[in-house]
Amino acid sequence: MNISISLSHISGEKLMEVGGASNIQITTNISVVKLTPIDDSLECSFIFTVNYNPAVANLTIKGVARVTGERRELEDIKKSFEGKRMLPSPLLQTIANVSFIEGVILARSLNIPPPLPLPTIPQPSESKDGAPRPSYIA
């Protein structure tokens, strides 16, 4: 299976300054609008949205994922989508990867928090003798 992504719409709107707000909740959603067979491929239209709470900003990315591959594989994808509204993991992962990367770039341009959870570094735990102990073991 070969997957290529083409974006058709990228928009972002900063509604207010983040300032000192440290408790911002970010919700992301990928909606598959439709799956269309075209010649020897499938076109999967999608919308990626990012919402912030409090309402700091809104991001929207729309595009099409074109899937090519063996006819049987494409038919299985189409049947699965029509029946259960499910897509194979590699297709969803590719859509998510492209969307999140574009979302991070857009968030940086608007100077808002990125739509990814930032890693947290745990505080070092103390050993029995009271000395700090690293949180990793080599």
Secondary structure by P-SEA (a helix, b strand, c coil): cbbbbbbcbbbbbbccccccccbbbbbbbbbbccccccccbbbbbbbbbbbbccccbbbbbbbbbbbbccaaaaaaaaaaaaacccccaaaaaaaaaaaaaaaaaaaaaacccccccccccccccccccccccccccc
